[in-house]
Amino acid sequence: MGTGIAAASTIFTICIVCASTIFGLAITAAAIGIPIYMMRNNQKKLQNLAATGKQGEATILQMADTGMRINDNPRVSLLIEVRIPGYPPYQVQKTVTIDLIRMSQVQPGSVVIVLADPTQPGNPDKVALMLR
């Protein structure tokens, strides 16, 4: 009777180790794959915006820290007023990650260069800050 319990215990332990290994590999793959997918997706959005957008400027009206950090860089919520020559000005609420070294450029009252699609003024994905 003791041999059967020992064998079942060994099989159970092997199953747990295999499941843990598979789960760990899945988490590692997601940790690598998701950021790569997001980076490619952001590059594609910027390429589309470069093809359809127009250059203009925007005034930072409000800036609030979301409390989130990505690679130690703050994620901030911005309310900006976008001005594209030949189009009426419009306001957009946009959440972006800003390099710490660029934070002085996005303070309320600052004017920044933007690339925007003025045909979709309510879409924050159609506005890109061109920080130097």
Residue frames as a rotation matrix with the C-alpha (Angstrom) as fourth column:
MET 1
0.569 0.822 0.000 0.00
0.822 -0.569 0.000 0.00
0.000 0.000 -1.000 0.00
GLY 2
0.444 -0.473 -0.761 2.85
0.197 -0.778 0.597 2.41
-0.874 -0.415 -0.252 0.82
THR 3
-0.596 -0.710 0.375 4.46
0.491 0.047 0.870 1.86
-0.635 0.703 0.320 -2.62
GLY 4
-0.080 0.675 0.734 1.29
0.971 -0.114 0.211 2.98
0.225 0.729 -0.646 -4.47
ILE 5
0.828 0.364 -0.426 1.09
0.493 -0.835 0.246 6.18
-0.266 -0.413 -0.871 -2.40
ALA 6
0.027 -0.912 -0.410 4.77
0.165 -0.400 0.902 6.93
-0.986 -0.092 0.139 -3.04
ALA 7
-0.617 -0.224 0.754 4.32
0.740 0.158 0.653 6.38
-0.266 0.962 0.068 -6.80
ALA 8
0.371 0.840 0.395 1.24
0.893 -0.440 0.097 8.63
0.255 0.317 -0.913 -6.88
SER 9
0.707 -0.183 -0.683 3.10
0.301 -0.796 0.525 11.28
-0.640 -0.576 -0.508 -4.92
THR 10
-0.393 -0.919 0.042 6.03
0.345 -0.105 0.933 11.14
-0.852 0.381 0.358 -7.36
ILE 11
-0.387 0.346 0.855 3.71
0.913 0.017 0.407 11.43
0.126 0.938 -0.322 -10.38
PHE 12
0.707 0.692 -0.149 1.90
0.707 -0.688 0.161 14.36
0.009 -0.219 -0.976 -8.74
THR 13
0.338 -0.681 -0.650 5.23
0.209 -0.619 0.757 16.11
-0.918 -0.392 -0.067 -8.06
ILE 14
-0.651 -0.575 0.496 6.35
0.571 0.060 0.819 15.61
-0.500 0.816 0.289 -11.67
CYS 15
0.044 0.771 0.635 3.04
0.957 -0.215 0.194 17.04
0.286 0.599 -0.748 -12.92
ILE 16
0.803 0.228 -0.551 3.40
0.460 -0.824 0.330 20.10
-0.378 -0.519 -0.767 -10.68
VAL 17
-0.129 -0.938 -0.321 6.99
0.215 -0.343 0.915 20.70
-0.968 0.049 0.246 -11.86
CYS 18
-0.622 -0.064 0.781 5.95
0.772 0.117 0.624 20.36
-0.132 0.991 -0.023 -15.53
ALA 19
0.427 0.867 0.257 2.96
0.873 -0.469 0.131 22.67
0.234 0.169 -0.957 -15.08
SER 20
0.627 -0.266 -0.732 5.13
0.309 -0.778 0.547 25.24
-0.715 -0.569 -0.406 -13.27
THR 21
-0.487 -0.867 0.105 7.72
0.384 -0.104 0.917 25.12
-0.784 0.488 0.384 -16.06
ILE 22
-0.379 0.436 0.816 5.09
0.902 -0.021 0.430 25.55
0.205 0.900 -0.385 -18.79
PHE 23
0.710 0.676 -0.200 3.41
0.704 -0.677 0.212 28.39
0.008 -0.291 -0.957 -16.87
GLY 24
0.285 -0.702 -0.653 6.78
0.264 -0.597 0.757 30.10
-0.921 -0.388 0.016 -16.33
LEU 25
-0.691 -0.532 0.490 7.63
0.577 0.003 0.816 29.83
-0.436 0.847 0.305 -20.03
ALA 26
0.061 0.808 0.587 4.24
0.944 -0.237 0.229 31.28
0.324 0.540 -0.777 -20.97
ILE 27
0.790 0.193 -0.582 4.75
0.460 -0.814 0.355 34.26
-0.405 -0.548 -0.731 -18.65
THR 28
-0.184 -0.941 -0.282 8.25
0.266 -0.324 0.908 34.84
-0.946 0.092 0.310 -20.04
ALA 29
-0.591 0.018 0.807 6.96
0.806 0.074 0.588 34.70
-0.049 0.997 -0.058 -23.62
ALA 30
0.501 0.841 0.204 4.21
0.828 -0.534 0.170 37.20
0.253 0.084 -0.964 -22.78
ALA 31
0.592 -0.338 -0.732 6.66
0.346 -0.714 0.609 39.50
-0.728 -0.614 -0.306 -20.99
ILE 32
-0.572 -0.820 -0.024 8.82
0.266 -0.212 0.940 39.59
-0.776 0.532 0.339 -24.12
GLY 33
-0.596 0.341 0.727 6.11
0.802 0.210 0.559 39.45
0.038 0.916 -0.399 -26.78
ILE 34
0.451 0.871 -0.192 3.65
0.878 -0.472 -0.076 42.05
-0.156 -0.134 -0.979 -25.49
PRO 35
0.289 -0.363 -0.886 6.13
0.088 -0.912 0.402 44.97
-0.953 -0.194 -0.231 -25.38
ILE 36
-0.798 -0.577 0.177 7.43
0.196 0.029 0.980 44.07
-0.570 0.816 0.090 -28.86
TYR 37
-0.284 0.792 0.540 3.86
0.952 0.169 0.254 43.98
0.110 0.586 -0.803 -30.20
MET 38
0.599 0.535 -0.596 3.05
0.646 -0.763 -0.036 47.32
-0.474 -0.363 -0.802 -28.55
MET 39
-0.180 -0.758 -0.627 6.21
0.017 -0.640 0.768 48.93
-0.984 0.128 0.128 -29.94
ARG 40
-0.870 -0.117 0.478 5.43
0.447 0.218 0.867 47.72
-0.206 0.969 -0.138 -33.48
ASN 41
0.082 0.984 0.161 1.82
0.996 -0.088 0.029 48.84
0.043 0.158 -0.987 -33.12
ASN 42
0.486 0.034 -0.873 2.94
0.354 -0.921 0.162 52.33
-0.799 -0.388 -0.459 -31.98
GLN 43
-0.612 -0.761 -0.217 5.38
0.033 -0.298 0.954 52.55
-0.790 0.577 0.208 -34.90
LYS 44
-0.626 0.457 0.631 2.61
0.777 0.309 0.548 51.60
0.056 0.834 -0.549 -37.32
LYS 45
0.466 0.819 -0.335 0.29
0.843 -0.526 -0.112 54.26
-0.268 -0.230 -0.935 -35.84
LEU 46
0.153 -0.501 -0.852 3.03
0.055 -0.856 0.514 56.88
-0.987 -0.125 -0.103 -36.20
GLN 47
-0.846 -0.448 0.289 3.69
0.271 0.105 0.957 55.84
-0.459 0.888 0.033 -39.81
ASN 48
-0.173 0.877 0.448 -0.04
0.975 0.088 0.203 56.12
0.139 0.472 -0.871 -40.62
LEU 49
0.602 0.376 -0.704 -0.18
0.569 -0.821 0.048 59.49
-0.560 -0.430 -0.708 -38.92
ALA 50
-0.350 -0.810 -0.470 2.89
0.062 -0.521 0.852 60.66
-0.935 0.269 0.232 -40.86
ALA 51
-0.811 0.070 0.581 1.11
0.578 0.247 0.778 59.71
-0.089 0.967 -0.240 -44.09
THR 52
-0.031 0.936 0.350 -2.23
0.848 -0.161 0.504 61.36
0.528 0.313 -0.789 -43.29
GLY 53
0.433 0.236 -0.870 -1.40
0.827 -0.489 0.279 63.98
-0.359 -0.840 -0.407 -40.67
LYS 54
0.494 -0.263 0.829 -0.31
0.326 -0.827 -0.457 67.57
0.806 0.496 -0.323 -40.76
GLN 55
-0.425 -0.716 -0.554 2.29
0.847 -0.098 -0.523 69.34
0.320 -0.691 0.648 -38.68
GLY 56
0.424 0.522 0.740 1.17
0.115 -0.842 0.527 72.02
0.898 -0.139 -0.417 -36.27
GLU 57
-0.756 -0.625 0.194 1.61
-0.115 -0.165 -0.980 73.07
0.645 -0.763 0.053 -32.70
ALA 58
0.329 0.834 -0.443 -0.16
0.442 0.278 0.853 72.47
0.835 -0.476 -0.277 -29.44
THR 59
-0.300 -0.317 0.900 -0.28
-0.651 -0.621 -0.436 74.28
0.697 -0.716 -0.020 -26.14
ILE 60
-0.572 0.078 -0.816 -0.20
0.535 0.790 -0.300 72.15
0.621 -0.608 -0.494 -23.01
LEU 61
0.037 0.688 0.724 -3.25
-0.373 -0.663 0.649 73.27
0.927 -0.294 0.232 -21.01
GLN 62
0.589 0.157 0.793 -3.08
-0.804 0.210 0.556 70.71
-0.079 -0.965 0.250 -18.20
MET 63
-0.142 -0.622 -0.770 -0.72
-0.406 0.746 -0.528 67.94
0.903 0.238 -0.358 -17.15
ALA 64
0.475 0.292 0.831 -1.39
-0.879 0.209 0.429 65.32
-0.049 -0.933 0.356 -14.48
ASP 65
-0.677 -0.724 -0.135 0.75
-0.709 0.690 -0.142 62.38
0.196 0.000 -0.981 -13.42
THR 66
0.298 0.812 -0.502 -1.18
-0.597 0.569 0.566 59.11
0.745 0.131 0.654 -13.64
GLY 67
0.420 -0.231 0.878 1.08
-0.826 0.303 0.475 57.50
-0.376 -0.924 -0.064 -11.03
MET 68
0.906 -0.091 0.414 2.18
0.227 0.929 -0.292 54.90
-0.358 0.358 0.862 -13.55
ARG 69
0.183 -0.907 -0.378 5.81
-0.736 -0.381 0.559 54.46
-0.652 0.176 -0.738 -14.69
ILE 70
0.978 -0.037 0.203 7.18
0.161 0.753 -0.638 52.70
-0.129 0.657 0.743 -17.74
ASN 71
0.281 -0.958 0.063 10.94
0.813 0.203 -0.546 52.11
0.510 0.205 0.835 -17.59
ASP 72
-0.264 -0.315 -0.912 11.02
0.884 -0.457 -0.099 54.70
-0.386 -0.832 0.399 -14.78
ASN 73
-0.967 0.023 0.254 9.45
0.108 -0.865 0.490 57.31
0.231 0.502 0.834 -17.08
PRO 74
-0.650 0.754 -0.097 6.17
-0.041 -0.162 -0.986 58.89
-0.759 -0.637 0.136 -15.93
ARG 75
-0.578 0.644 0.502 2.90
0.758 0.194 0.623 58.29
0.304 0.741 -0.599 -17.73
VAL 76
-0.807 0.241 -0.539 1.01
0.106 -0.839 -0.534 61.59
-0.581 -0.488 0.651 -17.80
SER 77
0.075 0.890 0.449 -2.40
0.966 0.046 -0.253 62.77
-0.246 0.453 -0.857 -18.86
LEU 78
-0.859 -0.416 -0.298 -2.31
0.310 -0.886 0.345 65.90
-0.408 0.204 0.890 -21.00
LEU 79
0.482 0.873 0.080 -5.02
0.667 -0.306 -0.680 68.29
-0.569 0.381 -0.729 -22.10
ILE 80
-0.636 -0.763 -0.114 -3.69
0.442 -0.481 0.757 70.03
-0.633 0.431 0.643 -25.20
GLU 81
0.554 0.704 -0.444 -5.02
-0.047 -0.507 -0.861 72.57
-0.831 0.498 -0.248 -27.65
VAL 82
-0.258 -0.609 0.750 -3.98
0.703 0.414 0.578 71.58
-0.663 0.676 0.322 -31.17
ARG 83
0.486 0.326 -0.811 -3.56
-0.288 -0.817 -0.500 74.18
-0.825 0.476 -0.303 -33.90
ILE 84
-0.251 -0.453 0.855 -3.08
0.729 0.492 0.475 73.06
-0.636 0.743 0.206 -37.50
PRO 85
-0.745 -0.051 -0.665 -2.84
-0.268 -0.890 0.368 75.77
-0.611 0.452 0.649 -40.18
GLY 86
-0.754 0.515 -0.408 -6.12
-0.493 -0.033 0.869 76.00
0.435 0.856 0.279 -42.12
TYR 87
-0.192 0.687 -0.701 -8.16
0.473 0.691 0.547 74.15
0.860 -0.226 -0.457 -39.44
PRO 88
0.486 0.391 0.781 -9.95
-0.469 -0.638 0.611 75.37
0.737 -0.663 -0.127 -36.33
PRO 89
-0.632 -0.715 0.298 -8.13
-0.623 0.241 -0.745 74.74
0.461 -0.656 -0.597 -33.02
TYR 90
0.533 0.779 -0.330 -9.36
-0.353 0.560 0.750 71.81
0.768 -0.283 0.574 -30.95
GLN 91
-0.050 -0.490 0.870 -8.63
-0.999 0.028 -0.042 70.25
-0.004 -0.871 -0.490 -27.58
VAL 92
0.376 0.068 -0.924 -7.56
-0.249 0.968 -0.030 66.65
0.893 0.242 0.381 -27.00
GLN 93
0.525 -0.226 0.820 -7.04
-0.800 0.196 0.567 64.66
-0.289 -0.954 -0.078 -23.79
LYS 94
0.567 -0.439 -0.697 -4.08
-0.320 0.662 -0.678 62.33
0.759 0.608 0.235 -24.35
THR 95
0.812 -0.367 0.453 -2.18
-0.356 0.303 0.884 59.96
-0.462 -0.879 0.116 -22.07
VAL 96
0.697 -0.662 -0.274 1.49
-0.179 0.209 -0.961 59.48
0.694 0.719 0.027 -22.93
THR 97
0.695 -0.633 -0.341 4.73
0.650 0.350 0.675 58.23
-0.308 -0.690 0.654 -21.44
ILE 98
0.877 -0.405 0.257 7.30
-0.235 -0.829 -0.507 61.03
0.419 0.385 -0.823 -21.32
ASP 99
0.148 -0.914 -0.378 11.04
0.708 0.365 -0.604 60.54
0.690 -0.178 0.701 -20.91
LEU 100
0.480 0.010 -0.877 12.11
0.811 -0.386 0.439 62.22
-0.334 -0.922 -0.194 -17.67
ILE 101
-0.557 -0.807 -0.194 14.55
0.638 -0.566 0.522 64.39
-0.531 0.167 0.831 -19.61
ARG 102
-0.752 0.334 0.568 11.64
0.403 -0.450 0.797 65.77
0.522 0.828 0.204 -21.69
MET 103
-0.094 0.789 -0.607 9.28
0.996 0.069 -0.065 66.58
-0.009 -0.610 -0.792 -18.79
SER 104
-0.468 -0.120 -0.875 10.15
0.337 -0.940 -0.051 70.29
-0.817 -0.319 0.481 -18.90
GLN 105
-0.997 0.051 -0.065 8.72
-0.078 -0.346 0.935 70.42
0.025 0.937 0.349 -22.44
VAL 106
-0.436 0.888 -0.149 5.22
0.403 0.340 0.850 69.33
0.805 0.310 -0.506 -21.40
GLN 107
-0.737 0.180 -0.652 4.49
0.588 -0.306 -0.749 71.73
-0.334 -0.935 0.120 -18.56
PRO 108
0.356 0.932 0.071 1.24
0.877 -0.307 -0.371 73.76
-0.324 0.194 -0.926 -18.70
GLY 109
0.683 -0.040 -0.729 1.73
-0.150 -0.985 -0.086 76.76
-0.715 0.168 -0.679 -21.00
SER 110
-0.437 -0.895 0.086 4.43
-0.145 0.165 0.976 75.06
-0.888 0.413 -0.202 -23.09
VAL 111
0.606 0.513 -0.608 4.03
-0.689 -0.045 -0.724 74.97
-0.399 0.857 0.326 -26.86
VAL 112
-0.291 -0.667 0.685 5.12
-0.145 0.739 0.658 71.78
-0.946 0.092 -0.312 -28.64
ILE 113
-0.520 0.063 -0.852 5.26
-0.853 0.005 0.522 70.63
0.037 0.998 0.051 -32.24
VAL 114
-0.114 0.538 0.835 2.63
-0.279 0.789 -0.547 68.00
-0.954 -0.295 0.060 -33.08
LEU 115
-0.927 0.075 -0.367 1.74
-0.327 0.317 0.890 65.77
0.183 0.946 -0.269 -35.96
ALA 116
-0.540 0.811 0.227 -2.03
-0.103 0.203 -0.974 65.45
-0.835 -0.549 -0.026 -36.10
ASP 117
-0.783 0.454 0.426 -4.90
0.578 0.275 0.769 64.40
0.232 0.847 -0.478 -38.34
PRO 118
-0.914 0.391 -0.105 -7.26
-0.298 -0.826 -0.478 67.40
-0.274 -0.405 0.872 -38.20
THR 119
-0.390 0.814 -0.429 -10.06
-0.579 0.145 0.802 65.39
0.716 0.562 0.415 -39.81
GLN 120
0.260 0.435 -0.862 -10.32
0.450 0.735 0.507 63.36
0.854 -0.520 -0.004 -36.58
PRO 121
-0.182 -0.433 0.883 -10.02
-0.408 -0.784 -0.468 66.02
0.894 -0.446 -0.034 -33.86
GLY 122
0.533 0.466 0.707 -11.54
-0.821 0.082 0.565 63.90
0.205 -0.881 0.426 -31.09
ASN 123
0.928 -0.184 -0.323 -9.17
0.168 0.983 -0.074 60.98
0.331 0.015 0.943 -31.55
PRO 124
0.710 -0.691 0.132 -6.11
-0.541 -0.416 0.731 61.15
-0.450 -0.591 -0.669 -29.24
ASP 125
0.306 -0.601 0.738 -4.42
0.453 0.774 0.443 58.41
-0.837 0.199 0.509 -31.30
LYS 126
0.501 -0.053 0.864 -4.32
0.843 -0.197 -0.501 60.87
0.197 0.979 -0.054 -34.21
VAL 127
0.842 -0.344 0.415 -2.08
-0.374 -0.927 -0.011 63.34
0.389 -0.146 -0.910 -32.35
ALA 128
0.539 -0.750 -0.385 1.64
0.805 0.593 -0.027 62.74
0.248 -0.295 0.923 -31.76
LEU 129
0.906 -0.339 -0.254 3.87
-0.156 -0.824 0.545 65.02
-0.394 -0.454 -0.799 -29.72
MET 130
0.653 -0.741 0.159 7.14
0.477 0.238 -0.846 65.69
0.589 0.628 0.509 -31.50
LEU 131
0.946 -0.315 -0.083 9.36
-0.083 -0.479 0.874 66.41
-0.315 -0.819 -0.479 -28.52
ARG 132
0.602 -0.788 -0.130 13.01
-0.391 -0.149 -0.908 67.32
0.696 0.598 -0.398 -29.17
